[in-house]
Amino acid sequence: MHFLLLAYKYPPVSHPGSLRWYHISRQLAKRGIPYSVQTSANQSIFPQDAALSPDASAPIQRIPTNDLRSWRAGRKEEAAHLPISEKSGKVHTFFRSLYHAYPFVLFTGDGGYTYIRESYRAAVKLIEEEKITHLFSSFRPWADHLVAYRLKKKHPHLVWIADFRDLPVDPVRRDVWWPGLQSWWQKRLLKRANIVTTVSDGLAKRLGRDHQKVVVVRNGLASLPNGFLTAPASAHFTITYTGSLYPGWQSAEPLLQLLRELINEGELNPAHLELHYAGKDGALWQEWTARHTLSYLSIDHGMVPLARAQAMQSNSQLNLLLSWSAKDYGGIMTAKLGSYLSAGRPIIALLHGPSDPELSQVVQQTGAGFVYASEDPQSNQQLRTFLLHAYRTWAFSGALPWRIDPPQLQAYTWEKQVEFLLNQLQDS
């Protein structure tokens, strides 16, 4: 085996997709499986994180790129992280829907025509020189799948793994133009893939309509919680959220409204409470908290390195997870879930939509926390009970003891996820 990883964003770029590549690469190296990397020359304009430094022994080729992000960088504008508010979110979504749609992705999407052409040319040469056996590309963007599609056509013997961290046509977000055309185009591309991988059973169910072999490779845990009781002492009852926000699909409303009610009822002393946010969408987070007169209790840390985000999670009394679902659609597993589980602290997952058995299995059946589903009439009282118990426990001793049993999470580690993928490749 010799893998060629086609990754528009690759470590040390600070991005959820880059984090996924980081762990996959580490697991390949750990097993002595050689791999080469082709990534965008835009690496230099994206935010970097020292904690995601790639393996120095793996050859990485940076491909010339001429896309919207490089144009923005040339104009000294922010190239990668665009903060949004409720007001600007609609405009942002409109242009994003066009930016990620076929046929525009062939020319103006991430990577663009130059990246697709040059990555293909470089890969053809590398395949012959290094005896590449496997192609591994990931969406989003589409550019890397397009390169892999052309390479598979030229070299049919290659095994192509087409990875999807999310769906190109999401039935809830509806954030792409001409969804019917996108679905047709996706199905056409995937005909050449040997295996399609994705992050959850819910997404695998959808992708299974377009491919006969879909394998779930979750965004795993880098390490297991140690199994000991975690009880970080703090002067405040802290609730922490790290990462991006997606207005309209995610909602922290149930928690923020409950906090305001408990304060008004005298059940929760506001002097005890701190809400911590780390990410690019601090303005939006402040909008949300201000609706319930909680913004004065909120601390916006802005963009922070991965190590600091993990430290915040490990020292928080509660970690907040936001996701969404719909009828017959779930499994929206954000990359931060693995990090939250590794931290070993209790999780409150707010699900905008009906119950999601897959998310509940990961969070509740492993003893990691509580899942609130907005369409479950019992969720409001359950959330109130969970939060009050956590707060009262902390108020009594200044800490909230919590224990997650590591064996329950063993199957969710990166080691087990990549091991499963490699076994599937041997069978294909």
C-alpha positions in Angstrom: 0.0 0.0 0.0 1.1 3.5 -0.8 -1.5 6.3 -0.3 -1.8 9.6 -2.1 -3.8 12.0 0.1 -5.5 14.7 -1.9 -6.2 17.4 0.7 -7.0 21.1 -0.1 -6.5 21.8 3.6 -3.9 19.8 5.3 -2.0 20.1 8.6 -0.9 22.4 10.1 -4.0 24.4 8.8 -6.4 25.0 11.7 -9.7 23.5 10.3 -11.9 20.5 11.2 -11.1 18.8 7.8 -7.4 19.3 8.4 -7.8 17.8 11.9 -9.3 14.7 10.3 -6.4 14.4 7.9 -4.0 14.8 10.8 -5.3 11.8 12.7 -5.7 9.6 9.6 -2.1 10.4 8.6 -0.8 9.6 12.1 -2.5 6.3 12.0 -1.0 5.4 8.6 2.4 6.3 9.8 2.0 4.4 13.0 1.3 1.2 10.9 4.3 1.9 8.6 2.1 2.6 5.6 3.7 5.1 3.3 1.7 8.1 2.1 2.3 11.2 0.0 0.3 14.4 0.2 -0.9 17.0 -2.3 -2.4 20.1 -0.8 -3.1 23.7 -1.9 -0.4 26.4 -1.9 -3.1 28.4 0.0 -1.7 26.6 3.1 0.4 29.8 3.7 -2.7 32.0 4.0 -4.8 29.8 6.2 -4.5 30.0 10.0 -2.0 27.4 11.3 -1.9 25.4 14.5 1.4 24.1 15.9 -0.4 21.2 17.5 -1.2 19.9 14.0 2.3 19.8 12.7 2.5 17.1 10.0 4.9 14.1 9.9 8.2 15.5 8.6 9.0 12.3 6.8 5.9 12.4 4.6 6.4 14.2 1.3 4.0 17.1 0.9 3.6 18.9 -2.4 1.9 22.3 -2.5 -0.1 22.8 -5.6 -0.5 26.3 -7.2 -4.0 27.6 -6.5 -5.9 30.5 -8.0 -9.3 30.7 -6.2 -11.5 33.2 -4.3 -9.5 32.6 -1.1 -6.2 33.4 -2.8 -7.7 36.5 -4.4 -9.0 37.7 -1.0 -5.5 37.1 0.5 -4.0 39.2 -2.3 -6.3 42.0 -1.3 -5.2 41.6 2.4 -8.6 40.2 3.4 -9.3 37.3 5.7 -8.9 34.2 3.6 -10.3 31.4 5.7 -12.5 32.3 8.6 -15.5 34.6 7.9 -17.3 35.5 11.1 -21.1 35.9 10.7 -24.0 37.4 12.6 -27.7 36.7 12.3 -28.0 39.6 9.9 -25.0 38.8 7.7 -25.7 35.0 7.8 -28.4 35.1 5.0 -26.1 37.0 2.6 -23.2 34.6 3.5 -25.4 31.6 2.9 -26.6 32.9 -0.5 -23.1 33.2 -1.9 -21.9 30.1 -0.3 -24.7 28.1 -1.9 -23.5 29.3 -5.3 -19.8 28.9 -4.5 -20.1 25.2 -3.7 -22.5 24.3 -6.5 -21.7 22.5 -9.8 -20.7 23.7 -12.4 -19.2 26.7 -10.5 -16.9 24.5 -8.5 -15.0 23.6 -11.6 -13.8 27.2 -11.9 -14.5 29.3 -8.8 -14.9 26.8 -5.9 -12.1 26.2 -3.4 -9.1 25.2 -5.4 -10.6 26.2 -8.7 -9.5 25.2 -12.2 -5.8 25.9 -11.6 -5.6 23.7 -8.5 -7.5 20.8 -10.2 -5.4 20.9 -13.3 -2.0 21.2 -11.5 -2.9 18.6 -8.8 -3.9 16.1 -11.5 -0.6 16.7 -13.4 1.5 16.3 -10.3 -0.4 13.2 -9.2 0.1 11.5 -12.6 3.8 11.9 -12.2 3.8 10.8 -8.6 1.8 7.7 -9.3 4.4 6.5 -11.8 7.4 7.4 -9.6 6.2 6.2 -6.2 4.0 3.3 -7.3 0.9 4.8 -5.6 -1.8 2.2 -5.0 -4.5 4.2 -3.2 -6.1 7.6 -3.6 -7.8 9.2 -0.6 -9.7 12.5 -1.2 -12.2 14.3 1.0 -15.1 16.6 0.6 -15.3 19.6 1.2 -14.2 21.0 -1.3 -15.1 19.2 -4.5 -11.7 19.9 -6.0 -9.9 16.9 -4.5 -12.7 14.4 -5.6 -12.5 15.8 -9.1 -8.8 15.2 -9.2 -9.2 11.7 -7.9 -12.0 11.0 -10.4 -9.7 11.9 -13.3 -6.8 9.9 -11.9 -9.0 6.8 -11.4 -10.1 7.1 -15.0 -6.5 7.2 -16.2 -5.3 4.5 -13.8 -8.2 2.1 -13.2 -6.0 -0.1 -11.0 -5.9 2.6 -8.2 -8.2 2.1 -5.2 -10.1 5.4 -4.7 -11.5 6.3 -1.2 -13.9 9.2 -1.5 -14.5 10.7 1.9 -17.4 13.0 3.0 -17.3 14.9 6.2 -20.7 16.3 5.5 -23.3 15.9 2.7 -23.0 18.0 -0.5 -26.8 18.2 -0.5 -28.0 18.5 3.1 -31.8 18.1 3.5 -31.9 20.5 6.5 -29.3 23.1 5.6 -30.4 23.3 1.9 -27.3 25.4 1.3 -26.5 24.6 -2.3 -28.1 25.8 -5.6 -29.9 23.3 -7.8 -29.9 20.3 -5.4 -31.2 17.9 -8.0 -28.3 18.7 -10.3 -25.8 18.4 -7.5 -27.2 14.9 -6.6 -27.0 13.8 -10.2 -23.4 15.0 -10.5 -22.4 13.4 -7.2 -23.7 10.1 -8.2 -21.9 10.3 -11.5 -18.6 11.0 -9.8 -18.9 8.3 -7.2 -19.4 5.6 -9.8 -15.6 5.4 -10.1 -14.9 5.3 -6.3 -14.1 1.9 -4.7 -15.2 3.0 -1.2 -17.1 6.0 0.1 -16.3 6.9 3.7 -18.2 9.3 6.0 -18.4 10.3 9.7 -21.7 8.7 10.8 -24.3 6.1 10.1 -26.8 8.8 9.4 -24.7 10.3 6.6 -23.8 6.8 5.4 -27.5 6.0 4.9 -27.9 9.0 2.6 -24.6 8.3 0.6 -25.6 4.7 0.3 -28.2 5.8 -2.3 -25.3 6.7 -4.6 -22.7 4.0 -3.9 -22.8 0.3 -3.0 -20.0 0.4 -0.4 -20.1 3.1 2.3 -17.9 2.8 5.3 -18.2 4.9 8.5 -14.9 6.4 9.7 -15.9 8.6 12.6 -14.1 11.7 13.8 -12.6 9.7 16.6 -11.0 10.3 19.9 -7.3 11.1 19.9 -7.0 9.6 23.4 -9.4 8.0 25.8 -10.4 9.7 29.1 -8.3 8.1 31.8 -11.2 6.6 33.6 -10.6 8.5 36.8 -13.0 10.9 38.3 -12.6 14.4 36.8 -13.6 17.3 39.0 -11.8 20.5 38.0 -12.4 23.0 40.8 -13.4 26.5 39.7 -14.7 29.7 41.2 -17.5 29.8 38.6 -19.9 27.3 37.1 -18.6 27.3 33.5 -20.3 26.3 30.4 -18.1 26.2 27.3 -18.6 26.1 23.5 -15.7 25.9 21.1 -16.1 26.1 17.3 -18.2 27.6 14.6 -21.9 28.5 14.8 -24.5 27.8 12.1 -27.6 30.0 12.7 -30.8 28.5 11.5 -29.6 24.9 11.9 -28.0 25.1 15.4 -29.6 26.7 18.4 -28.4 27.4 22.0 -31.9 28.9 22.7 -33.1 26.1 25.0 -30.1 26.4 27.3 -29.9 30.1 27.3 -33.6 30.5 28.0 -33.4 27.9 30.8 -30.5 29.7 32.4 -32.5 33.0 32.4 -35.5 31.2 33.9 -33.4 29.7 36.7 -31.8 33.0 37.5 -35.2 34.7 37.6 -36.5 32.0 39.9 -33.6 32.3 42.3 -32.4 28.7 41.5 -29.1 29.9 40.0 -26.9 32.7 41.3 -25.7 34.7 38.2 -22.6 35.6 40.1 -21.6 31.9 39.9 -22.2 31.6 36.1 -19.7 32.0 33.2 -20.4 31.2 29.5 -17.2 30.7 27.5 -17.0 30.9 23.7 -14.0 30.2 21.5 -14.2 30.5 17.7 -14.8 32.9 14.9 -18.4 33.7 15.6 -18.2 35.6 18.8 -20.5 38.3 17.5 -23.2 35.8 16.8 -22.7 34.2 20.2 -23.1 37.6 21.9 -26.3 38.2 20.0 -27.7 34.9 21.3 -26.7 35.6 24.9 -28.0 39.2 24.7 -31.5 38.0 23.9 -31.7 36.6 27.4 -29.7 39.3 29.1 -26.8 36.9 29.6 -24.1 38.7 27.6 -22.5 40.2 30.7 -21.8 36.6 31.8 -20.3 35.6 28.5 -16.6 35.6 27.7 -15.5 35.6 24.1 -12.0 34.1 23.7 -11.9 34.5 19.9 -9.9 32.1 17.8 -7.7 30.0 20.0 -5.1 27.2 19.3 -6.3 23.6 19.5 -4.3 23.0 22.7 -6.0 25.9 24.4 -9.5 24.9 23.2 -8.8 21.4 24.7 -7.7 22.9 28.0 -10.9 24.9 28.1 -12.9 21.8 27.5 -11.1 19.8 30.2 -11.5 22.5 32.8 -15.1 23.4 32.1 -18.0 22.2 34.3 -20.1 21.5 31.2 -19.3 21.4 27.5 -22.0 22.5 25.0 -22.5 20.7 21.7 -24.9 22.0 19.0 -26.2 19.9 16.1 -29.4 19.4 14.0 -31.5 16.6 12.6 -34.7 15.9 10.7 -37.1 13.1 10.0 -35.1 10.1 8.8 -31.9 12.2 8.9 -29.4 12.3 11.7 -25.7 11.6 12.4 -24.4 15.2 12.2 -21.3 14.5 14.2 -19.1 17.6 14.5 -15.4 17.1 14.9 -15.5 18.7 18.4 -17.5 15.7 19.7 -14.4 13.5 19.8 -12.5 16.3 21.6 -15.3 16.7 24.1 -15.3 13.0 24.8 -11.6 12.9 25.3 -11.9 15.8 27.8 -14.0 13.5 30.1 -16.3 16.3 31.2 -20.1 16.2 31.0 -21.7 17.2 27.6 -25.0 19.0 27.0 -25.9 18.3 23.4 -28.7 20.5 22.0 -30.2 18.9 18.9 -32.3 21.2 16.7 -34.9 18.7 15.5 -36.2 15.2 16.4 -34.2 12.7 18.5 -31.1 11.2 16.9 -30.5 7.6 18.2 -26.9 7.7 16.9 -26.0 10.9 18.8 -27.7 9.6 21.9 -25.8 6.4 21.7 -22.5 8.2 21.6 -23.3 10.8 24.3 -25.8 9.2 26.7 -25.0 5.4 26.5 -21.3 6.1 27.1 -22.2 8.2 30.2 -20.8 11.3 28.5 -23.8 13.6 29.1 -27.3 14.5 28.0 -28.9 15.0 24.6 -31.8 17.5 24.2 -34.0 17.2 21.1 -36.1 20.2 20.4 -39.0 18.1 19.0 -39.1 15.8 22.1 -41.7 17.2 24.5 -39.9 15.7 27.5 -36.6 17.3 26.7 -37.3 20.6 28.5 -37.9 19.1 31.9 -35.0 16.6 31.4 -32.6 19.5 30.5 -33.8 21.4 33.6 -33.2 18.4 35.8 -29.8 17.7 34.4 -28.6 21.3 34.6 -29.9 21.9 38.1 -28.3 18.7 39.4 -25.0 19.8 37.8 -25.2 23.3 39.2 -26.2 22.2 42.7 -23.4 19.6 42.8 -20.9 22.3 41.8 -22.3 24.8 44.3 -21.9 22.4 47.2 -18.2 21.6 46.6 -16.9 24.0 43.9 -16.5 21.1 41.5 -18.7 18.7 39.4 -17.3 15.2 39.6 -17.7 13.1 36.4 -16.5 9.8 35.1 -16.7 8.3 31.7 -15.8 4.6 31.4 -13.0 4.3 28.7 -14.1 0.8 27.5 -17.4 2.3 26.4 -15.5 4.7 24.1 -12.8 2.3 22.8 -14.6 1.7 19.5 -14.6 5.5 18.9 -10.9 6.0 19.0 -9.0 7.0 15.9 -6.9 3.8 16.1 -10.0 1.7 15.9 -11.6 3.8 13.1 -8.6 3.6 10.8 -8.1 -0.1 11.6 -11.7 -0.7 10.5 -11.1 1.2 7.2 -7.9 -0.7 6.4 -9.7 -4.0 7.0 -12.5 -2.9 4.6 -9.8 -2.0 2.0 -8.4 -5.5 2.2 -11.8 -7.0 1.5 -12.5 -4.7 -1.4 
